Amino acid sequence: MDYTPSYLKLSLQELQQRAAEAKKRLASCYICPWDCHVNRPQGELGHCQSPANSVISSYHAHFGEEPQLVGRFGSGTIFFTHCNLDCFFCQNWEISHGGEGREVTAETLAGIMLALQEMKCHNINLVTPTPHAAAILETIPLAVEQGLEIPFVYNSGGYESLETLKLLEGIIDIYMPDFKYWEAETARRCSGPPDYPECTREALKEMQRQVGDLKTDDRGIAYRGLLVRHLVLPGNLAGTREVVRFLAKEISPRCAVNIMGQYYPAYKAHMYTPLDHPLKNEEYREAKKIAARAGLQLLK
């Protein structure tokens, strides 16, 4: 089944207007809920430490993502540098906290997207795109003019501004946010923002409104919809039961969710109990049972 990505249904003028609006917001940045109000085009850096242009660490056809994204030819993954969360157990901390990467222009980023399409990747998977949303929106019209025609995956930590998500409406076909924590104090201690649970709940509702439940073609490859990732943490710090209940009752009873069991104590996690040891097998199995009993669409 052939699917036309949503952004191809928008005029070039509309795409350019969205990009212009996002760029205006950088002058007193409120791209994400931190609302730093720094002037990024003038070189000021906010919480995420991102400049106005995008910064990328790497890009390639990725075969380690969910099967619904990978298919035969892989997910065309672009790893953006910097993050608007401060997770002290981040497994990619060299990129998210260390700033490992290179700054690129919109023209260069468009070329990367087209190169991934040329490799027959099934989608453009934007990893940690939140600080770079304006730069990504600036890139899309350039890539469309040169023939980009595969869906975008917005692969984020879940800490999103509703205003920015509305700029992305009709452009992003697949949202893949994390829902990391249910409790505000846990979010503050582990990742920085105490309003993470509240903001993420509202963001997921908006994403679901825009794209609905996850849909796949006759090859099993996703082309539209919401896919939520939830990393199970030792000692039930993530609040898995409450997260799952919310997804089933307030997002969709058929919400696609990946209950992830690969936690290990990376970066600074050795300093904090109980995150100073790997997840126990029984903790992961119990989390999967909770999600299955809720009737959610479990992936992987």
C-alpha positions in Angstrom: 0.0 0.0 0.0 1.4 3.4 -1.0 0.9 6.2 1.5 1.4 9.9 0.8 3.1 11.6 3.8 1.0 14.4 5.3 3.5 17.1 4.6 3.1 16.5 0.9 -0.5 17.5 1.2 0.5 21.0 2.4 1.6 23.7 0.1 5.2 24.8 0.0 4.0 28.2 1.2 2.4 26.6 4.2 5.5 24.7 5.1 7.6 27.9 4.8 5.1 29.8 7.0 5.4 27.2 9.7 9.2 27.4 9.5 9.1 31.2 9.7 6.8 31.1 12.8 9.1 28.6 14.5 12.1 30.6 13.8 10.5 33.7 15.3 10.0 31.8 18.5 13.8 31.2 18.8 14.4 34.9 19.3 12.9 34.6 22.8 12.9 30.8 22.8 9.8 29.0 23.9 10.1 26.0 21.6 9.8 23.6 24.6 8.2 23.9 28.1 11.4 25.3 29.7 10.5 28.7 28.1 14.1 29.9 28.5 13.4 33.1 26.4 17.0 33.3 25.2 17.8 34.7 21.8 19.2 31.7 20.0 19.8 33.3 16.6 22.0 35.8 18.4 24.0 33.0 20.0 22.4 32.8 23.4 22.0 29.3 24.8 19.1 28.1 27.0 18.6 25.0 29.0 19.2 22.6 26.1 22.4 24.4 25.0 21.3 24.2 21.4 22.1 26.9 18.8 19.6 28.1 16.3 20.9 25.7 13.6 20.5 21.9 14.1 23.4 19.9 15.6 23.7 16.3 14.6 25.8 13.5 15.9 25.3 10.9 13.2 22.7 9.5 10.7 22.2 6.1 9.2 19.8 3.3 8.3 18.9 2.0 11.8 17.9 -1.6 12.3 17.6 -1.6 16.1 14.3 0.4 16.3 10.8 -1.1 16.6 10.1 -3.6 13.8 7.2 -1.3 12.6 9.8 1.4 11.8 12.6 -0.8 10.5 11.1 -3.0 7.8 13.5 -4.4 5.3 15.6 -1.3 4.7 15.8 0.3 8.1 14.6 3.5 9.8 16.4 6.6 8.4 17.7 7.8 11.8 19.2 11.3 12.4 20.6 11.7 15.9 20.4 15.3 17.0 22.8 16.6 19.7 21.6 18.2 22.9 18.4 17.5 24.8 15.8 19.5 26.9 16.0 16.8 29.6 18.8 16.1 32.1 18.4 12.4 32.6 21.3 11.3 34.9 21.1 7.8 33.6 21.1 8.7 29.9 22.6 6.0 27.7 23.6 8.5 25.0 24.9 11.1 27.4 27.9 12.0 25.2 25.4 13.3 22.6 22.6 14.6 24.8 24.7 16.2 27.6 28.2 16.3 26.2 27.3 18.1 22.9 29.1 15.5 20.7 28.2 16.5 17.1 28.4 19.1 14.4 26.3 22.1 13.6 24.7 21.9 10.1 22.7 24.2 7.9 19.2 23.5 6.7 20.6 22.8 3.3 22.9 20.1 4.7 20.2 18.6 6.8 17.9 18.4 3.7 20.7 16.6 1.9 21.0 14.1 4.8 17.2 13.4 4.6 17.4 12.8 0.9 20.5 10.5 1.3 18.5 8.4 3.8 15.6 8.2 1.3 18.1 7.2 -1.4 19.1 4.3 0.9 15.5 3.2 0.7 14.8 3.9 4.4 11.1 3.7 5.3 11.0 6.9 7.2 13.1 9.9 8.5 13.5 9.2 12.2 14.3 12.4 14.1 15.9 11.4 17.4 15.8 14.1 20.1 14.3 16.7 17.8 12.7 19.0 20.3 15.4 21.6 20.7 15.8 21.6 16.9 12.1 21.8 15.9 12.6 25.2 14.2 15.6 24.1 12.2 13.8 20.9 11.2 10.8 22.9 10.0 13.2 25.2 8.0 14.7 22.1 6.4 11.5 20.4 5.3 10.5 22.8 2.4 14.0 22.5 1.0 13.9 18.7 1.1 10.4 18.6 -0.4 11.5 20.7 -3.3 14.2 18.1 -4.0 11.9 15.1 -3.8 11.5 13.9 -0.2 8.5 11.7 0.1 8.8 9.4 3.1 7.1 9.9 6.5 8.7 11.7 9.5 9.0 10.0 12.9 9.2 12.5 15.8 11.2 10.5 18.3 11.3 12.6 21.5 11.6 12.5 25.3 8.0 13.6 25.6 8.6 17.0 27.2 6.9 19.0 24.5 5.2 22.4 24.1 1.7 22.2 22.7 2.4 25.4 20.7 5.3 23.7 18.9 3.3 20.4 18.4 0.6 22.5 16.7 3.2 23.8 14.2 4.1 20.2 13.4 0.5 19.2 12.8 0.1 17.8 9.3 3.8 17.4 8.9 4.7 14.6 11.4 3.0 11.3 10.6 4.5 9.2 13.4 5.0 10.5 16.9 7.2 8.3 19.1 7.5 10.0 22.5 8.8 8.6 25.8 6.6 8.6 28.8 9.3 8.4 31.4 7.7 9.1 34.8 4.3 9.4 36.5 5.4 11.3 39.6 6.6 14.9 39.5 9.2 14.5 42.2 10.8 11.6 40.4 10.9 13.6 37.1 12.5 16.5 38.9 15.2 14.3 40.5 15.9 12.2 37.5 15.5 14.5 34.5 15.1 18.1 35.7 11.6 19.4 35.0 9.0 18.7 37.8 6.2 19.4 35.3 7.4 16.6 33.0 4.4 14.3 33.8 1.8 17.0 33.3 3.4 18.3 30.1 3.8 14.8 28.7 0.2 13.8 29.4 -1.0 16.9 27.5 1.5 16.3 24.7 0.4 12.7 24.2 -3.2 13.8 24.0 -2.3 16.3 21.3 -0.2 13.8 19.4 -3.1 11.3 19.5 -5.5 14.0 18.2 -3.2 14.7 15.3 -2.3 11.2 14.1 -4.5 8.6 16.0 -3.6 5.0 16.7 -0.6 3.5 15.0 -1.3 2.2 11.5 0.8 -0.2 9.4 0.8 -1.2 5.8 0.6 -4.7 4.4 4.3 -5.1 5.0 3.8 -4.3 8.7 5.6 -0.9 8.4 4.1 2.0 10.2 3.1 5.0 8.2 1.0 7.0 10.7 0.0 7.2 14.3 1.3 7.3 17.9 3.8 4.9 19.4 4.7 5.5 23.1 7.9 4.2 24.6 8.1 3.5 28.4 11.4 2.5 30.0 10.8 0.4 33.1 13.0 1.6 35.9 14.3 -0.3 39.0 12.1 0.1 42.1 9.1 1.0 39.9 10.4 4.6 39.8 8.7 5.2 36.4 5.2 4.5 37.8 4.5 1.9 35.1 1.0 1.0 36.4 -0.2 4.6 36.4 1.4 5.4 33.0 -0.3 2.3 31.4 -3.7 3.2 33.0 -3.4 6.7 31.6 -2.6 5.5 28.1 -5.5 3.0 28.0 -8.1 5.4 29.5 -7.1 8.8 28.2 -5.1 8.2 25.0 -6.6 5.0 23.4 -7.4 1.5 24.5 -5.4 0.3 21.5 -2.5 2.7 22.0 0.8 1.2 20.7 3.4 1.0 23.4 6.9 -0.4 23.7 7.5 -1.5 27.3 11.3 -1.2 27.3 13.5 -3.4 29.6 17.0 -2.4 28.7 17.7 -0.1 31.6 21.2 -0.2 33.0 23.1 2.3 35.2 24.8 4.6 32.6 26.3 8.1 33.0 25.8 9.2 36.7 23.3 6.5 37.7 25.8 4.8 39.9 25.4 7.7 42.4 21.7 7.2 42.9 19.8 4.3 44.6 17.9 2.3 43.2 19.1 3.3 39.8 22.6 2.2 40.5 21.8 -1.4 39.4 20.3 -3.0 36.3 16.6 -3.7 36.0 15.6 -7.1 37.3 14.0 -9.6 35.0 11.0 -10.0 37.3 10.4 -6.2 37.3 10.3 -6.1 33.5 8.1 -9.2 33.3 5.6 -7.6 35.7 5.5 -4.4 33.8 4.7 -6.2 30.6 1.9 -8.1 32.3 0.5 -4.8 33.6 0.5 -3.3 30.0 -1.0 -6.5 28.5 -3.8 -6.6 31.1 -4.7 -3.0 30.1 -5.3 -4.2 26.5 -2.7 -2.0 25.0 -1.0 -2.9 21.7 2.4 -4.1 22.9 5.2 -3.8 20.5 8.4 -5.9 20.3 
